[in-house]
Amino acid sequence: MTAGFERMHRHAAVPLLLTGIFLGSRLVFYLAGVRFDMTPLTGQIKMFQLLDLHQLQHNLVQSIWYLQSQPPLFNLVSGLLLKLPTVAIRPTLVVASLVLGLGLVLTSYYLALELHVPRLVSFVLAVVVVLDPANVLYGNWYFYSFPTAVALTFAALCLARHVRTGSLPSGLGFFGSLMSVVLLNSTFQWFWLVIAAAPLVIVLRRRRRRSWQAMLAMAAVPLLLVSLWYVKNAVLFHTYSTSSWAGMNLSKVARGLAPPDQLAKLIAEKRVSPVSRIGPFEPVSAYGPNFDSHPVTGVVVLDQRTKGDGTPNFNNINYIRISNQLLHDDLVYIRAYPGTYAHNVSRAAILFFVPPEQYNFVEPNSRHLSEFLNTFDRYVAWEPRPTAIATNSFAAAQVTFGQVSIGSVIMFSIVLLAIPFMVWRRRSDAPWALTLTFIWMSTAYVLALTTLVEYGENERFRYDLGPLPLIAAVAVVVALLKRRPVEPKDPAT
């Protein structure tokens, strides 16, 4: 069987077979009732991350320039889509979804080969990516989680190929992918970009000067665009990240489950402001006149208190001060009650390992696949008590250990604990070692950051990593089962 599979690979039959499996599966899911969910673009679903849809459609350049609550790419793409004829938006999104989905499957397959996973096992991994209900649901939902997962997986493949071959396109793909992730998803900030690029810098440090010049040429444009966005935010808004919501986000885990008496004590002692009692993501008027007094700027997306759909505009200029105040109060609370904060972090960690398809915003499609989801989560994700009930920030406190995916816990344990040992053991195989280092750094970063500063959507944050932890865990197991490191070889041969 293995020999026959090798012959298929040499004749490029495997990518064609995977393409057929992917398209066939999407047809089956379509017949089961799955449809591309573009309700965020129609205003039917209230999405905090999007600016006012009317402004995106008719005042796109100014709106994006004065966007301070989120990175720009998601809103930029949304504005461009809204400029299309209405009848063309859904077909465009469906085609894009299929292209990205197929790209994720093929990228996963070739990345596994680059990490010396046997071809048959790599094929099985790619089929698991095809059938993973999280990929089905997130791939059919208009949001930035699915593109983030695709971009991170593509970045890992490009890194492996660039270190192995030194090719310019793979280097450009690596840095271009890092840039797109930072400008798309606020979880990934400049310090992640530095961490992510570190493996490539390490290997080039030992090479000739020409390698450094090539790296600078490949990285120049992506790093310049990221830097310009940070400089713009610093100059215009005195914020030093791609999102001004840090304080509001941290409030959910720092004080989300805080006993009322703890907060009341700190307020009475004037160590925190009364704003802490209100909490994050409320209308501007809820915070009182002291936090609703910024002069009119003349820019709609900064001045409007509510968007056209009636929901709060969290890009309002006043939220910068509100978020900064909450950040101060959050840190005071954490120092005063570290035990409560640690408890909340543990709850966030539990939610992180809940299967990501049990997230409330993908529920419109998940209800059509409830039996499939339960079967997959029980026998593949090893969830003791699978449930089709979606979790959200309000129900997160009710999540139990029975909803934790044991398979994911094992997978992350292998990645986080075994990769450092294996990378040191096989450091002579630079493409293998540095690619796994990139995956380890990204996995540790997402797990640590999102559990320490967020609570309520942690299973969605885990999905941002896509199939990288799975591929890395399999690569580590394969390496452990081999008696000695294999010599690097071209996966295409």
PyMOL commands that set and color helices and strands:
alter all, ss='L'
color gray80, all
select helices_A, chain A and resi 2-10+13-31+39-42+53-58+60-65+73-82+86-114+119-131+133-138+145-165+168-182+190-204+209-237+246-254+260-268+275-278+284-287+289-291+300-303+318-336+338-352+356-358+360-379+396-398+401-403+406-425+430-453+458-463+468-481
alter helices_A, ss='H'
color red, helices_A
deselect
rebuild
show_as cartoon
